[in-house]
Amino acid sequence: MVNSAINRPFDILENVLGGNGEIIRKELTDIKPVNVRVCSEMTLNPNTSIGYHIHTNETEIYYFISGQGEYIDNDKTVMVGEGDTAICSSGEGHSIINKGTIPLKFFAIIILE
């Protein structure tokens, strides 16, 4: 199956999981496999964040397309950017904030266990 990028719908989410600002979420596919809860492109403008949260019975993968961010990986802070991948397994927590001057774009995929 191929999903066209033309007219792909998007949402604007505010203060996601206690974070700051508005995030643009674009779904990458209309139909997701049974074990995939999220398959989206996320865009965070400068100083926008997704608040710290813990995953249970699922794993979330971020693949960074452009921009720079500060990624909280449990108790560690790591700078991330284009080409980096972050994985948050079940029982772990994470958050992200755009610390750069351009939009931070990444793919977010949540796989159910």
N, C-alpha and C positions, 0 to 999 in steps of 0.2 A: 504494500500500500504506500502511496505517495501522498503527502499532504502539501498542497500548494501554499506558498508564503503569501500569495495575493489575498488581501482582505482577511488575514488571520486575526481573529478577535483578541482583544486584550482587556485586562482589568486594571484599575488603579486602586491599590490597597493602601490604607493609612495605618500608621503606627503598628506595623506587623509584629506580633508577639512582644509588644511593649517597646518596640523600636521607635525611631523618629522619622518623620517625613512620609512621603508618598513613594510607593514602589510600583513600577509598571510590570505586570505579569502577562506574558504572552504564551498561551498554550501552544505546544509544538505539534500536538496531534489531537484529532477528534476522538480517536479510539485508543485507549491504553490497554496493554496486557493486564490480566487479572491481578498480577502481583505488583503493579506500578500504580502508586497513588498520585504522584505529581511528575509531570514531564513538561517543564516550562523554561522559557527564557526570562530572566529577571533583570530589571534595570534599576539601579539605585543612583540617584543624583548625588552630588557631593554632600557630605554630612548626613546622608540618609542611612538608616540602619534597620536590620532585623534583630530583634531582641534575643537574648540568650534563652535557649530552650533545650530540653532533653528529649531524645527520641526513644520510644519504646516499641519493640517489635517491628522495627523498620530501620533502614539505613538510608541516609541522604548523601548524595554526591553532588558537589559543585564543580563545574568546569568553567574556569574564568576565560572570557572572550576578550575583554578589554577593560582598561582602567586599573585602579589600585585600591586595595582594601585592607583593613585590619581585621583579621579572622581570629576569633577566640575559639580555641580548640581545647575544650575542658578547662584547664587552668593555665594554658599557654597562649600567648599572643604572637601571631605570625603575620607578616605582611605578605599579601598575595597579589598576583596580577596575571596578565595574559599568559595562557598556556599552563597555569597551575591547576591542580586538582586537589580538592579537600573532601575527605570522607568522614562522616559522622555515623558511627555504628550504633546499634541499639544499646541503650544504657549510657550513652555519652551525650554531651551537650556542646552547643556551639552558638556563635552569633557572628555577624558581619557588619562592618560600617565602611562606607566609602570615604576614604581619607584623601582621595585625589582631587583633581580639579576638573576631571571629565567624568561622564557617567561610567559606573562600574557595571559591566554586563557579564552575566554568567548563566549557564544552564544549571537548573536544579532538578534532580531526579530522586524521587523517594521510592525505594523498593521495599515492599512488605515482606516480612519473614514468614 
